[in-house]
Amino acid sequence: MATASLSASLAHAQQTNTEQPTQEEQQAEGKTGASGETLLDKILLLSRTGETAIESLSSSSHVDQEQIDRRLATSVNDVFFGVPGLTVQSDAKRTASSVNIRGLQDFGRVQVIVDGARQDFNRSGHGTSSTFWIDPELIQSVDVIRGPVANTYGSGAIGGVVFFDTKDATNFLKPEETWATSVTGRYETNGSGWTTSATGAYRLSPDFDVLGNIVYRDYGDYKDGDGNRVAGSAFDVLGGLLKATVRPSENSELKLGWVGSSDGWNEISGGVPTSDLDMRQNTFTARYNVTDEDKSWLDLHINTSYGKTDLERTYLRTLGGQYDPVTGRPTTIPAGSRTTYDLETLSFDIWNTSRFETGTLGHELTYGGDWVSDDMVTLDPSGGQDTYTPSGKRRVSGLYVQDKMSWEWLEVIAGLRYDSYSLDSATAESSGDRLSPRITVGVTPFESAGLDGLQFYGTYAEGYRSPSITETLMNGMHPAGVTFPFLPNPNLKPETGKTWEFGANYKADGVIEAGDALRLKAAYFNNDVKDYIQANGDIPAGTGACPAVPAGAPVFDPAKGQFRGYYYPYCNQYQNYASARIRGFEFESVYDASWGFAGLSASIIDGHTVSYDGLREDLTTIPSSQVTAQLGFRFLEDRLTVGGEVQHNGKPKGNDAARDYTLVNAFASYKANENLKFDFRVDNIFDEKYANPLNATATSTIYEPGVSVKLAATVRFGG
């Protein structure tokens, strides 16, 4: 569709609109060189008080449409290239992603939100447990807040929050347009993949507009830096969204949305496909806001969402040497057998911000609450429950209040959140609650030119995460090869994250030339997660709840150090550790001028767990330390942009599969006219063979793509 559209409309597009945008139009579109606005100046949609990233007294980042387009993102991993403190783990599947912030991930430690809807799906296996699906073509912008300072955005976010805002008609349509449509076609050499995306929007009236998007990707297996094909990396995905915006009054707005995805891929064992997986996901959202400038006490937001994820696993060949998940006895799984994983998530979030003054002290008082319900149902080939990803229900709710107080050079944020949860299944139940405080103090001590944009802040914040269904109820026997019991643990304690953070923000305009802008953010953090939950696979058979070796079962001979059969005399169970201690440094900067832009970001993270007996071990979820630099130049009155990126990744401690590596990328974009744009990008120019250390699973190391060339063309019409 994209190719046909491009061929049919190319000549027409070049003839009908060859005029370039004026400076005023560029400013309206957010051009940084003319307006002095950078990414860090963009308002965080995630913010309860309407602040920008550079104004936020927290380690926050913003990724906008221009950055996403520049990266020609195939997966969510591409979207976050260079964002400090954040790493995406996606295995070879690429479309199923898990976000790691400051070494914390899985089971809700990082809140992933799409248009207000939480993404809580998880499935047990080697590698990451929690995954979500969102195609980059549907994304308009992303906000990231690192650390438990994000405790007003939902329970469990001890690592941070990632908020995806999908495209809508307000940003897609130009002010003078009633309708517009665009079609994008893209080809990538590594994996020989095609992407086709079409977007259309219509403004029925000043108070009502709609937008729809559909995207299809079809990719083969990619090759790593040594030219080896990575089995199981092929995928095809069909995604889309529909969003309507209604403005019932001058001061109110209602957004109704649907985001859906249909994804398919293979799971590989021993280089051979063993299972075919099909995923269907639908999310429905409603977001209402009413703000009245004449009523400073009123800035009300009401969000509700319903999401359903259905994952079906079909076995492609008969698997022998398996073990029944309940009895642990040898069995087989016939080809064509299916396991299903179905999750329904319902959420509700309401808050209001009241602005007022007491003497010379300004207040932004935010108060509200949220409620989330997760209902997981899994079925295995025998028709029973898949005990590795157990069925169950979890309810999480919270209330919070936060006051942001400002006086001349001083800013203080004081907040308190109450969380409660309940979890139940056919075999167990648990519950708990807690109060979590936050206090932040920011000062802007200088008034002299050049230093008046410098701000320092310090924060102490706590967060509370309840145990997930899987962590609490996982049981049965390991299904293949080496077998051992998984033990449920209904007595798990919730995690409590306690973080100290010290940072600085700096903004200056007209640094070298008129209209340029320099923005800097830096932060040091120390996070102590009490009662940290992690799988322990070293529980000896016959001790505690771990059963002795079953009579007649194959056993492991510890004297000779070899297997006689396949039974491993240990149990695996999610358990609490005294703490996980994580510390690190993050830096983000951008300079923008009429001639181009430059950016530098860095993150250094170190962490370990401590058992109740005082035993210290390296934390396996610590990502690579990173330093990322980018440089871009603008030519031909901003119609042509060319540049490059360099990123060095340092091996985390305690990860034998990881190593240092450096990536070099190049990009170019040419806007022939207002209706036609070409994009070009080369990732991993020097064909580096590397692996994300988070993908070092118990079975094999998954290597990332080698050199890949991406070509894209976008045609747009409107009227």
N, C-alpha and C positions, 0 to 999 in steps of 0.2 A: 504493500500500500504506500509506504514511504517513497520507494523508488519511482512508482508510477506517478505519484503526486509531484515529486521533484521534477521529473521529465516533462510533465505536462505544463507546469507552471513556471519553469525557470525563465523563459523568455518574457512572459507576462510580468513576472516580478521585477525584472531588471528594467522594463520599459515604464512601468506605472509609478515607480517610486525610486528615484535616484537621488533625492535630496537627503542631506545628512541632518541629524538633529541639531537644533540650536543649543547654545549653552544653557538656556533656561530649561529646555527639554531634558538635557543631560542631568541637571540638578534634580528635576522631578523624578528621574529614574534612579537617583541615588548615586550618581557619579562622584567618586571620592575626590578626584583632582580638583573639581570646581567648587565643591561644597565644603571641603575639609572634613568630611565624614568618613570614618573607617568602619570596619567590621565591629570593632569594640564599641562603636558609638550606636550600634543598632539596639533598639529596645528589646529586652528579653521577654518573649511571650510567656516564658515560665515565671517571670517575676510577678509577685502579688502587688507590687507597688509601682510598676511601670518604669523601672530603672533600666539603664543601659549596662552593658557588660563592664565598661570602664568606670561606671559609677557604683557598681555593685561591690560591697565590702565582702567579697567572697571570690573564690577561684572559679570564674565563669568564662565561658567561651560562646561565640556565636558563629554559625556557618550559614551563609546565605546562598541564594540561587546562583549567583555569579561563580562562587567557588565550586559548587556542585557541577555546574556546566563545564568549568575549566578542567575538572578532573575526569570528565566523561565517565562518571561512576558506573561500574558494573554491579557493585555490591555496596552494602553499607560500610564495609571496610574502607573503600575508596573515599567515601564522604568525609571520614574523620582523619584523613592523612595530615599529620603534623599537629593535631590538637593535643596539647600537653596533658599527660596524666590519663589518657584514654586509649585503650586498645580494644580492637574487635577480634574475637575468636570466631571463625566460621568453618574450620576444618576444610575439607576439599569440596564440600557442598556449595560453599560461597553464599547461597541465598539465605541460609538459616544462620542467624548471627546471635552472638552473645557479647554484651558490652562489659568490659573490665575497666573500672575506675580505681586508680590508686591501689591496685592489687586485690580488689574485692569484686566478685562477680557471682552469678548464679543465685537462684532461689530468692530473688527480690532484693538482694543487697544493693543493686543498682536498679532504680525505678526507670523502666522504659515506657514512655507514654506517647501514643499516636493520637493527635487531636483530642487529648483528654482521656483516652482509653488506655488502661494499663495492659501490658503484655506479659502474662504470667505463665505461659506454656513451658513445660519441661518434660523431658523424657530421659530415663536413665541409660547410660552407655559409657563407652570410653570417650574421653574428651569432655566438652561442655555439656551441662545438663539443661540449662535454661536457654531457650532460643525464641526468636521472633522473626517475622517476615515483613519487610516493607521494601518496595522497589524504589531506588533512588529517583526514578523518573516521576514519582508521585510527590516527592518532597519539595517544599518551597524553602524551608529553613529548619535549622536545628539549634536548640539551646542546650548547653551543658552546664550544670552546677556540680562541683565536686565536693564531696564530704557531707556529713550529716547536718550542715547548715541548711540543707534543703528539707528540713523536717516539717515544713508547712505543706509540702507537696505530696504527702502520703506516707503511710506507715512502712517501715522497713528500709528506708533509703539511707542506710548507714554509709554507703559508698558514694552516693550521689544520684542525680536525676538527669535523664536525657529526654528531651521533649521534641518530638517531630511534629512540625506543622505542615500539612499537605497543601497543595496548590488551591487557590480559590480565585474567583472571577475578579475580585477587587484588584489584585496584583497583576493578573494576566491581561485584563482589558486596559487600554489607554483611556484617559479621561474623556476623550471625544468619541470613543467607540461604543457602538451598541452590541456588536458581535465581533468575534475573532476566532480563528482556528490556526493551529500549527501542526506540522507533521515532521518528525525527525526519523532519519534512517542512519544506522551506524553499523560499521563492520570492525571486528577485532581479529587480528591475525593469530594470536595464541589461543587456541581453542576454536578457531574458525567460527566465531559467533556473530549472529545478527541481532540487532535490537531495532524494533519499530515502535514508535510512540506517537500517539495522536491526541491533541488537546483541543477542546472547543468550549467557548463560553458565550453566554448571551445575557445582556442586561435588559430585562423586561420593563423595568422602571428604575428610577433612582433608588427605590427602596427594595428591589428584588432582583437578584442575579443568580445565575447557576453556572457551574463548570463541570465538565466531565473529562476524564482521561482514560485511555486504554494503552497498555504497553505489553509487548510480547518479546521475549528473549529465547533464543535457541542456540546453545553453545555445546561444543564437543569437549572432550578431555583436553586440558591444557598440558603444556610441557614445562618442566622445571628448568633451572639454569643450566643443567647438564644435558638438556634435550630429551630427558626421560618423560614419557607420558605418565601423568598422575591419574591412575585408574579411579573412577568414581567421581571425577570432578565435572563431568558433563551434566547439564541440566536444561530443562525448558520451563519457563514460567510465564503465566498470563496474569496480569494484574490490572487493577483499575480503581477509579474513585469517582464519586459523584457528590457534589457539594452545592447546597443552596444557602444563600444568605438573605435573610429577611430583616428589614428594619421597621418594626411596628411603630416607632416614634422617632423623633429627632435624637433622643438620648439612649436608645436601646437597639440591640442587635441580636438576632438568633441565627446560629449556624447549624444546619442539619447536614450530616455527612455519612457516607458509606465508603469503606475501603475494603477491597477484596483481593484475594490472591489464590491462584491455583498453581501448584509447584510439583515437579516430579524429578526424582533422581534415583540412583542405585547406591546400595551399600555394598562394599567390597570386602572380601575375606580371602587372603592368600592370592590377591590379584584377580580373583574371579567374582563377578556379581553374584551375591547370594540373596538379595532382597530388592524388591522394587517398592519405592515409597511414593505415595501420592498425598499431598497436603491441600486442604481446602480451608481457607480462613475468611471470615466475614466479620467486620466490625462496624457497628452503627453508633453514631454519636450525636448529641444535641448539646450545644453550648449557648447559654443566654447571658447577656451582660446589659446592665442598665447603669448609666453614669449621668449624673446631672451636675453641671458645674455650679448651678445655683444652690445645690444641696450638697455641700462638701462632705456630709456624712454618708452619702450614697454612692457606692461603687460596687454593685452587687454582681456576682458571677455564680451561675448555676450550671454545672456540667453533669451529664449522665451518659452512660455508654453501656452497650451490650456487645460482647465479642464471643465468637465460637470458632474453635480450631479443631478440625478433624484430620487426624493423620492415620493413614492406613498402610500397613506394612505387609506385602505379599511375598512369600518365600518362593524364589525362582527355581530352586532345586531341593530335592529331599536332603535333609541334613541329618546324618547319623552321628553317633557319639555325643548326642545332646543329653541333658539331664532334666527330668521333670522338676519344675520349680518348687513343688511342694514336697515330693518324696525324695528327691535327689537321685532316683534310680535312672539307669540308662533308658533312653527313649529316642524316637526319631520324630522329626517334623516333616510331614509330607509336602512335596512341592504344591503350590497353590494355597497353602494354609495362610491365614491372615490374622494379624494382631492389630487392634484399633486403639487409638488414644484420642479421647474426646474431652475437650475442656471448654466449659462455659464460664465466662467472667462477666459479672454485673457490677457496675460501680456508680457511685453518686458522690458529688463533691460540691460544696457550697461555701462561699466566703464573701465577706464584705470588707471594704476598707473605708474608714472614716477619717477625714483630714480636719484638724482643728488646731488651735493654738492655746497654750496656757502661758500668759505673759509673753516672753520673747522666745519661748520654746515651741517649736512646731512638732506636731504629731501626725503620724500615719499609722492608725490603729487597725490592724487586720485580725479578723476573728472568723472562725468557721469550723467545718468538720467534714469528714469523708467516711465512706463505707464501701467495702469491696467484698464480693463473694466469689470464690473459686470452687467450681464443682467438676471434679475430674472423674472420668469413667474409662477404664481400660479393660479390654477383653483379649485373652490369649487364644491360640489355635484350638484348645480343648473346650472353649466356651466359658472358661472361668476367668477370674481376674488375673491380669498380668501383675505379679507381685513385685516386679522390679520397678515399675512405675505404678504404684498402687492407686486404687480409687479412694476418694474421700472428699470431704467438704471442709473448706476453711473460710471463716468470716473474720475480717479485720476492720476495725473502725478506729476513729480518732477525732479529738477535738483540740483546737489550738487557738492561741492568742499571741499576737506579736505587736509590739509598739516600736516604731522607728521614729526616734526623736532627734531633732536637728536644732542646733544653736550655733550660728556663725561658723566657727572653725571646727566644731565638735558634732559628731553624730554617734548616737547610741541606739543599738537594736537589742531589745530584750524580748524573749519569747519563751513560751511554755507549751508543750504538747502532751496530751494524754492519749495513750494507745491501749487497746485491748484486742484480744483475739480468742477465737475458739476453733478447735479442729476436731473433727469426729469422722469415724468410719465404722464398719461393721465389727471391728476388733479393738479399737482404742479411741480415746478422746483426751484432749488436753486444752488448757486455757491459761490466760495470764493477762496482766496489765502493768502499766508503768507510766510515770511522769518523766519527760525529757526536757531539760532546759537549754536555752541558748542565750549567750550574751556576746555582743560585738561592740567594740569601741573604735571609732575612726576619727582621725584628726587631720586637718589640713593646716599645718603650722605656719606656712610661708605666704606672704602677700607680694613679694617682689616678683617682677617679670622673669619668667623662665622657671621659677620654682612654685608659682601659685597653683600649678596643676598637679602638685605632688601631694599624695595622700597616703597615710599609713593606717593600718588597722590590725587589731588583734581579736581573735574569736575563741571562745570555748563553747562547744556544742555537743549534745548527746543525741543518739538515735537508738531506736529499738526495733529489732527484727524478730518476728515470731518464727518458729520452726515451720518448714514447709511440709506438705503431705508426704512427699517422697522421703525426706530426711527422717520423719517420724515413723512411717509405716513400712518402708521397704523391707522385704523379707523373701524367703525362698532360697533356692540353690542357684549358684552361678551356672548359666545355661550350657556351656560348651567347654571342651578341652579340659582344662583344670577346673575342678568344681569344688565349691566351698559354700557354706551357708551365709546368707545375709540375715542380719538380726534387726527386727524393729526396735525402736527406742522411744516409747511414749513418754519417757521421763526427761526428754531433752529440755534444757533451759533455753529461753530466748537469748539472743545476742544483744549486747549493749555496746554501741560504739561511742567512745569518748575522745574527742578530737580537739587539740590545740592547733590554731593556725595563725600565722603572722604574715602579713602581706603589704604590698605597696602598689598603688596605681599612679600612673603619670600620664598626663595629656598636655600637648602643646601644639599650637597652630602657628603657621608662618615661621617655621624653624629655619629653613634654608631659602625658601621662596614663598611668595604670596600664594595662599591657597593650599599649601601642603599641610600634612597632619602627622604627628607622631604620637603613638599610644603604646604604653608599656604596662604589663601586669606581672607581678612576681609574688610567689607565696611559698612559705615553708610550713609543713604540717607534720603532726605527730598524732597518729590514730591508735588508740588502744581498744581493741574489740574484746570485751569481757565475755567469757563463756562461748568462745568461738566454736562453731560447729564444723566438723570435718570428718570424712570417712576414715576409720581406723581398720586396716586390714591385717593387723598383727595380733588378734586375740587368739591365744592357743586353744586348740580343741580340748574339751573336757574341763575348761575353767569358766566359772560364772555361767552365763546363759549359752555359751558356745558348746554344742553337744559333742560327745566323743565320736570317734570314727564309727559309722554304722557297721554292724556285723556283716561280713562278707563283701564290703565295699572295697574297691581298689584303693591302695594307700600309697603314701609317700614314705620312702625309706630315709630317715634323717641320718642314719649311720653312714650310708653310702652316698648321700647327697643326690639321689636320683629318684625318679618316679617309678613306682611299680603300680601302674594304673594311673588314675587321673584325680584321685581325691587329695586335696590340699588341706592339711590338718590345722587350719586356722579359720576364723570367722571374720566377717566384715560388717561393721556397724557405724552409723553416724553417731559421733560422740561429741560431747563438749570438751574443749580444752580451756585451760585457765584464761588464756588470752591469745590474740594475734596482734603483734606490735608492728606497725607499719609507719615509716617516716619517709619524707621525701621533699623534693624541691621542684617547683614548676615555674616556667617563665614563658611569656607570650608577648610578642611585639609586632607592630606593623608600622611602616612608614609609607605614606601615599602622597604623590605629587602629580603634576600634570604630565610628566614624562613617563611615569610608571609607578611601581610599587616594590617594596621589599619587606620581608618578614623573617623573623627568627623565633623559634620556640624550642623549649627543652623541658625534659622531665627526668628526674632521677628518683627511683623508688627502691626501697630496701625493706624487707619484712621477714618475720619468723613467727612461729607458734611457740607457746610455752605450755607444757602439760601441767596438771595439778601437782605432779611430782617435781616440777622444775626443769624437765627435759626440754631443751631448745632445739627446734628443727626449722630449716629454711621453708618458707611458705611457697608452695608450688605454683601459686597463681600470680606471682610477681612477674610483670612483663619486662621487656627490654627497656633499658634507659635509652632515651632518644634525644637527638639534636637535629632539628629540621630547619633548613634555610631555603627561602624562595626569592626569586628576583624576576620581575617582569617589566617589559618596556611597551609603551604605547606609541603607535605611529599612525599617520594618515588620519589625523583628527579623531583619534581613538577608534578607528575602524579596524586596525590591526593590532593585536596583542601577541607578543612572543615572550617566552621565558623558560625558566627551568627550576628544578627542585633537587635538593640533595638532603638525604637523611641518613644519619649514622645511628646504628642500633647496637647497644652494648649488652653483652650476655649477662643475665641475672645470676646471682649466686645460687648454688645448689641445683642447677639444671644442667645435667650432663649432656643433654641433646642439643642445647643451645650454643650459639657462637656469635661473635661480632660479625656484622655485615653492614654494607653501605649501599644505598639505592640512589640512582640518579635518573631523573625524569625530565622530559621536555614537553612543552605545550605551545600551541599557537591557535589563534582564533581570528577569523577574518569576516567582517560584516560587510558584504557587498552592497547592501542597502537595507532599508528597514524591513524588508520581507525575506531576506535570504542571508544565511550565516553558515560558514564552514568552520569545523573544529578539527584539530589534529593533535595527537598526543602519542608519546612513546614512553612507556613505563619500563623501568629496569633496563636501561639502555645497555649496560655492560653485562647483561645476562647472568646476574649474580644468583647462585644457588643458595637459598636460605630457607629457614623454617621459622614460623612464629613459635617462640618457646612455649606458649600456652597449648600448642597442638602436639606436644611431645606426650603421646598417650602411652598406655601400657602395651600396645601392640606394635605400633610403628610410628616413625616420624613422617609427617605430611609436609612436603615441600611446596612453597608458593610458586606462582608463575614466573617463568623467565621473561625475556624481552617480549613486549607486546606492543603492536602498533594499532592505534585506534583512529578511525576516520569517520566523520559525521557531517551531515548536512541537515539544516532545518529551514523549512519554508513556512512563512506566516502570512496570513491575510486578515484583514479586519475592515470594518466599516460601520 
